[in-house]
Amino acid sequence: MVNSQNADVVVVGAGLSGLTAAHRLAGQGLSVVVLEAGDRVGGRTVNVDVGNGAISDGGGQWIGTLHNRMFSLVEELGLSTYRTYTDGKTIYQQHGKRRTYEGVIPPLSPAAMLDYGQAQFRLQRMANQVPVAAPWTAKKANIWDSMTFGNWVDTNCLLSEVKHLLNLSFTTMYAEDPHRISLLKVLHQIATSGGMEFMTNARDGAQDYRVVEGMQAVSMTMADKLGDCVVLNSPVTEVHQDSDGVLVRSARADVRCRRVIVAMSPADADRISFTPGLPGRRKDLQRVWHNGTETKVFAVYDKPFWREKGFNGMALTDLPIAHFVVDNSPADASVGILLVFVGTVGGGAGLSWSDDVLNDESARHAAFIKDLVALFGPEAANPVQVVEKSWVDEPWINGCVGTRAPGVLTSYTDAATKPVDRVHWAGAEAAPEFESYLEGAVRSAERAVAEACAAAGWQ
């Protein structure tokens, strides 16, 4: 049975961004209804049960030192954070040669250090020329948006080792082959997300902190505070604007409201019918939008045994599956967890996965354990279990990390964020800064709330 309700604002999507928007609106004394298509809150954050009472993050999980809105929200909700484990040695393995190092700089040859350094310097210099609020207005926007980041690396880096390292970093970051991502998009990300060093580093970088209770707990706590205002299993089918306001139709509730905040990726928002129809640029953006997709695979052990050997659990390699490994153990180290990211496509420069690994779970797990044994020794051969979270087959989420193919930024400019009458856009892809990060999800929510309130005269 479909209920009819009234509210000041309807929020579509109960992920981190949508619930932050609803939480902020409720805090201003406004009535709000959150409509969520799925059977849980959290969107692209989810706590994964790894046994023994422990959980790990199956989706977005990290907060960086510059992510001040996320830290404020976590503190406000009474949750706590802990640092990613980075003490000890990181493993670097290339062409069968295994080396270890401490700190953030891999043991590259002098020639590779120079090559990597010149690439980073040039990328940062180009990024400094990209206007934060309007990257499509950069002097070289059309040139940079006509090529991919992967092609730029192929052309401007001399050594295969450096090409592999850059492809590894950005494939992991975007869950996508850098040869499918606009160079302008990457430059804008560098300009608005703290720079390359911050984006790629754990300690004092974008992967520095996690939430003790699991990142999904942030959304779950806000949903608990909102109570019956959050309606699950209720995909929105229509947003109808008229002279009296907005009617939002969904599977379980039809809500008449004054403003709507759609906190979804553009691709997911394309499931909704809008009346009147959306402007051409926004409609087309939703049709061409693509998010990178990956699977997170966790090897769970009785304890983080690698720490006793002086390792921090992190590895950068050219092995068949374990290209990037990280210690994903809980704060109390009640179990030990090693995590690897497996993409759905190759990432260039040898960063690819075989069909067996992509299509067969048992083959994927066996290949992962084999790589872990090569990196951390025979103790890695017998995990208590191997768990994974795939974002490939999510029924209501098209991919996990927002990317932009060449031509999208210059063709559709501000369509991802520009309001359409009473409809405002949130979500990690609609962030003014730190796009696709958890920080971006929160900032976009707060921006959308400010827009909606100002337009409705609630401020």
N, C-alpha and C positions, 0 to 999 in steps of 0.2 A: 504494500500500500504506500502511495506517495503522499507525504505530508506537505501542507502548505504553510510556509512560515514568512515572517518579515524580519529584516535586519538592516542595520545601517550599511554593512559591508559583507559581501560574500567573498571568501578566499577559496580559490580552486587549487587544491593540492595541499596535502598535509606532510610535505617534506620539511626540511629545516627552514627554508625560506618562507613557505606559506605559514607555518606555525609561528615563526618569529613575527610576521606581519600581523597575524591574529592576536598574538600575545601583546604586541604594542598597541593595537587598536583597543583591545579590552582594557588595557591599562589607562587609556584615555577616557574610559567610561562609555565607549561605543559598543553597540551590539554587533556581534559577528557570528557568521556560520561558516565553518570550514567543510568543504565537500571533497572527499578523497575517494578515488576510484578503487584503490586496493583495500586489502583487509588489515593493514597496519599503517602506523605513522612512521615517518623518518625518511621516506623517499629513497635517495641514494646513500643513506646511512642505515646500517642494520647490524645488530649484535648477533654474532654467530656463536652458538653453544659448542665449545670444544671439550666438554666433559670436565669432571672433577669440580663442578661449580664455577668454572671459569668461562669467560667469554672473550671473543676477539672481534675486531671490526671487519665486517665483510664488505664495507663500502668506504666512503670518505672517512678519514680517521685522523688527519694531522692538523695541528694548529701551529702556525709559525710565530716567531717573536714579534713580527709586525702586525699580526692579526688581532688588533686591539678590540674590535667589536665582538669577536668570538670569545676572547678572554672575559670581557665584561658580561656577556650573556651567561657563560658557564658559571661565573661567580654569583651572578644575580639569582640563578636557579639553585644555588646551594650544591653544585657539583664540584669536582676537583680534577686537577690535571697532574700528570707526571711526565717526565722527560723520556723521549725515545732513548733506549739504551745504546750508547755510543762509546762507552769506555772500552779500551783495548784495541786490538788489531782488526783492521778490515782486510779481506782477502781480495786480491786482484789477480785474475787468471786470464791469460791471452795466449793462444797458440800452444797450449799444453804447458806453459810456464806459469807456475804458481808463486806469487809473491805476497807479502803482507806489508801493511803500512798503518801508521797512526795519523790522526788528523783528517783533513778533507782532501788532500791532494794525492792522487794515485801515483805510484812509482813509474812515471813515464820517463822515457829516454829524453835527453836534452832536446833533441830534434822534435819529439812529440810535444814536449812542454812548450816550445816556441810556437809550434803549429796551433796547439790548442789556445795558447795565449793570444795569438793574433786573431783567431776566429772570435774569441770572446770579446776582445777589444773592439773589433769591427761591428759585431752585433750590438754591443752596448752603445757605440757611437751612433749607429743607425737608429736604434730605439729612442735615443735622446731627441731625434728629429721628428718623432711621431706625437702629434698633439693628443693628450690624454682623453679629452672629451670628444674629439672628432678625428680619429685616426685616418679616415678617408680623405681628409684635407691635407695630409702631409705632401710635401713637394714631390716626392717620388712614390706617392701612394699607388698610382696605376702600375708602375713598374714592379714594385714590391708585391702587389696583390696579384700580379700575373704569373708569379713563380711560386714554387713550394719551398718550404724551409729545407727539406731534404735535398732538393736540387741545388740550393745555395751551398749547403755543406759539401756536396759532391764536387762542386766547382771551385770552392774557395779554401778547402782543406787539402793538404798534400798527402797526408799519411792515412792509411786505412785504419790504423789504431785510433786516431783522433776522430775519424768519421764514425767509427763504431761507438766510441764513447759518447759523442753528441747524439747519435741516433738512439742509443740506449737511454740516455737521460730524458729525451723528449718523447720517445715512444712510451716510456713508463709514465711520464707526466700527463700525456694526452690520451693514452690507451688507443693510439692510432699511429699508423705509419707516417712519419714526418714528410714523406713524399706526397702526401695527400692534404697537407696543411699549408695554408697561405703563409708566405714569409711575413707579410704585413701583420697578420694575426699574431705571429710569434713575437715580432718586434713590439707590438702594442702590449702584449702580455709582459714582456720584459720591462717596458716603461712603466707599467701600472702595478706590477706585482713584486717590487723590491729588487729587481735586477737578477741577472743570471746566477750569481753566487748564492743569493738568498733562495732562489727558486730550487736550486739543485742540492743545497746542503741540508743535513739533518741538524747538527748542533748549531744553534743560533741562526737556523734557516727555516724554510717553510715546513720541514718535517720534524720539528723539535719537540712538540708536546702532543699528548693524547689525553683523552678523558678517562679517568679511572673506571667509571661506571659504563664505559663504552659510548661511542659517539651518538648512537641512537637514543641514549638516555636523555640527551638535550631535547630532542623532539618529544619523547615520551613524557618528560616532566612538564613541558608546556601544554601538551594535550591533556594531561591530568588536571592542570589548573583551569583549562577551558571547559572541561567536562563534556556535557551533552551538546555543546556547540560544535563538536567535531563529529561528523557523520562519515563513517567508513562504508566501503562497498557501494559507493554511490557515484559512479562516473557521470560527469556533467556532459549533457548532450547538446544543450543550446543556451546561448546567452543572447537575450532579446532586449534591445534598448528601445525605449519609446519616450514620449514626452513626460511620462510620470516617473521614470526611473529605469530600472533593469529587472527583468525576470530571468532567473537562472534555473534551468530545468535539469534535474539529475534523476538517477534511478530511484532514490529514496526520498528526495525532498525537492520541492519547487519553492524557491525563495525569492521574494520581491525585496529589492534593496535599492540603495542610492548609488553605490559604487561597487566595482568588482576588481579584485586583484587576482590575476592569473599567475600562479607561481609554478610554472611548468616550463620545460624546454620548448622552444618554438616547434619542434617536431611533434611533441606530445600535445601541444595546444591545437595542432591541426586536426585533432579528432573532434573538436567542438564546432558546431554550426553557429555562426554569428549573424544576427539580424539587427540592423542592416549589415551587409557584408563588410568584411575588413578592407581597408585600403589595399591597393594592388601590391605595394612593396611589402607590406606585412604578410599578406596572403602568400606571396611568392616565397618570402623568406621561410615560412613554415614548411613549404613544400621542398625546398632545397637543403634545409638544415640537416646536419649529420653530427651525431655524437659518437666518439670513440667507445669501444666496448672491450671488456677484458674479463678474465676469470682470476680470482684470487685463490691460491692454493696454499693451505696451511699444513705443515708437518708438526704434529703435536707430540711432545716428549714429556717424560715424568718431571724433568727439570731442564733448565737452560744449560746443558752440560758444557757448551762451548765457552761460557764465561769462565769456568774453572781453568780452561786452557789459555785464557788471555785473549779470546776473540770476542768481538762485539756482535757477531751474528750477521754482519753485513758483508756482501760480496758483490763484486762487479766482474762479470765473466763473459766469455764467448762460448760457454757450454750449451748443449742442445736445448735446455729448457730454463735453467736457473741463470738467466742473464743478470737479474738484480735480485738479491736476497736480503732480507732485513729481519732482525729480531722483533717479533710481534708479540712477545710474552706480556702477560698482564703485569700490573704495577707490583704486585706482591710476589711475582715469579713463582706462583704456585704450580704452574706448568711452564714448559719451555715451548715456544712456537717460532718456527722459521717460516717466513712468508715469501712466495714468489708470485709475480704477475705474469699471466699468460694472455697474450693478445689474440685477436681473431685473424689478424693478417700479419704479414712480414713487416719489418721496420727498416729495411734497407741495410746495407753494409754488413750482411751476414746475420742480422737480427731477425730470425724467422723461426717458425715452429712447423714441424712436419704434420701431415694430415693425421697420422696416428695420434700425435699429442693433442691435436685440436679436436678430434672426433671420438676418441676412446678414453674414457675416464681412467680405466685401470692402466692403460699404457702411459697416460699422462702422469699418474701417481708414481708408477715405477720409474719413469724417466727422471722425475723430480728427486726421488730418493737416491737414485744412482748419482746424480749431480751433487747432492748434499754429502754423500759419502766421499766423493772426490775432493770436496772442499773442506769438510769438517772431520773426516775420519770415520772408522767403522761404527762408532757409537750412533751415527746418524742413520744406520741401516734399519733400525727397528723402532720407528715411531709408535706411539700408542695408537694413533690413528692419523689418517690424512683426511682433511675436511676441505671443501671448497665452496666458494660462492661465485656462481656465474651470473653475469649481467646480460648474457646473450638472449635468454628466453623470458625475460621479465614481461608480463602481460601489459603493463601500463607505463613502462619506462623504456624509451628508445635510447639505449646507450647510457654511459655513465659520466663521460667528460665532454664538455662542449668544445667543438673545434670549428674552424671555418675553412672551407676549400678556397682555392684561388678565385678571386672575383666577387666573393660574397660581401666582404666589407665595403668595397667601393660601389657595388651595385645596390645594396640595401641599406647602407649607411646606418641611420639611427632607428630603423624599424624594430629592432629588438627591444627598445626601451620607450619609444614614443607612445604616449597614451592614445587610445582611440575613444574619444568622447569620455564615457564613464568607466572605461576599461583600462586598467593599469597593469604593467607587466613586472613580475618579479622572477626569482629563480637565479641560480648561479650564473646562467648565461646572460642575464640582464644586469650585471653588476657594473657599477662605475669604475671600480678598481678590484683587483684580485678575482677577475672573472674565472669561473669554474672551480674556485676554491670554496671551502666552507665559509671563509671570511666574506667572499663575494656573495654567497647566498644570503647572509645576514645583512650586508650593506644594501643589496638590491631590495630586500624587504623593507628596510627602514626608509629607503628612497621612495618606494611605491606608497608607503603609508603617508609620508610627508606630502607627496603629490596629491593623493586622494583627499586628505584632510584639507589641504589648501584649496583644492578645486571645489569642494563641498562647503567651504566656509566654516569648517570645524576648528580652525585655529585662530 
